[in-house]
């Protein structure tokens, strides 16, 4: 008999922005997924140093839902999101990580 899927906290390096999910996706290349933090798991990802995102948590959720509804293999892919990123910064030192930019 198959086990009933249960909500789980995503581990470090994985995330899932949807509620009551039993599966986690690999964090995109150029991003950091904090997973497992205080047992809450990762529901979003944040740009690594030298990378940036075009949006916030709500955009991650929207892009995630669209991508996973059309791509069965995407759960284990670290490919960035087409409209969201993470994208590599042309001036790497200007992108500080955690979605922060250098302000001069």
C-alpha positions in Angstrom: 0.0 0.0 0.0 1.4 3.4 -1.0 2.0 6.0 1.7 -0.2 9.0 1.9 1.7 12.2 0.9 2.3 14.4 3.8 3.5 18.0 4.0 7.2 18.2 4.6 9.8 20.9 5.4 12.2 21.2 2.4 15.8 20.6 3.3 18.7 23.0 2.6 19.2 23.4 -1.2 15.5 22.6 -2.0 12.3 24.6 -1.9 8.5 24.6 -2.6 6.4 27.8 -2.3 3.1 25.9 -2.4 1.3 24.9 0.8 0.7 21.3 1.9 3.2 19.8 -0.5 5.1 16.5 -0.1 7.8 17.2 -2.6 10.6 19.7 -2.9 12.4 21.1 -6.0 16.1 21.7 -6.4 17.2 25.3 -5.8 17.9 27.1 -9.1 21.6 27.7 -10.1 22.6 31.1 -8.8 20.2 31.0 -5.8 20.2 29.8 -2.2 17.4 27.9 -0.5 17.7 28.0 3.2 15.5 24.9 3.8 15.1 23.3 7.2 15.6 26.7 9.0 13.9 26.2 12.4 12.0 23.3 10.9 10.0 25.5 8.5 11.7 24.4 5.2 12.3 26.7 2.2 9.3 28.2 0.5 11.4 30.5 -1.7 14.9 31.1 -3.0 17.2 34.1 -2.8 19.9 35.3 -5.2 23.5 34.2 -4.5 26.3 36.7 -4.4 26.9 37.8 -8.0 23.3 37.0 -9.1 20.0 38.9 -9.0 16.2 38.1 -9.3 13.5 40.0 -11.1 10.8 39.7 -8.5 10.0 38.5 -5.0 8.4 35.6 -3.2 5.0 36.1 -4.9 6.7 35.9 -8.3 8.5 32.8 -7.2 5.2 31.2 -6.4 3.6 32.2 -9.7 6.5 31.1 -11.8 6.9 27.8 -9.8 3.2 26.9 -10.3 3.4 27.6 -14.1 6.7 25.7 -14.5 5.7 22.6 -12.5 2.3 22.3 -14.2 3.9 21.8 -17.6 7.3 20.1 -16.8 7.4 16.7 -15.0 11.2 16.7 -15.0 11.7 20.2 -13.5 11.6 19.0 -9.8 15.2 17.9 -10.1 16.4 20.6 -12.5 18.5 23.6 -11.3 17.7 25.7 -14.4 16.8 29.3 -13.6 13.3 30.6 -14.3 13.1 32.4 -17.7 11.3 35.5 -16.5 12.6 35.6 -12.9 16.2 34.3 -12.8 18.5 34.2 -11.0 20.6 36.0 -13.6 24.3 36.6 -13.4 25.2 40.3 -12.7 27.3 42.0 -15.3 29.1 43.7 -12.4 29.3 40.8 -9.9 30.4 43.0 -7.0 27.1 45.0 -7.3 25.0 41.9 -6.4 25.5 41.2 -2.7 23.3 38.1 -2.4 20.0 37.6 -0.6 18.4 39.8 -3.3 20.5 42.8 -2.2 22.3 45.3 -4.4 25.2 47.5 -3.7 24.0 51.1 -3.1 26.5 53.9 -3.8 
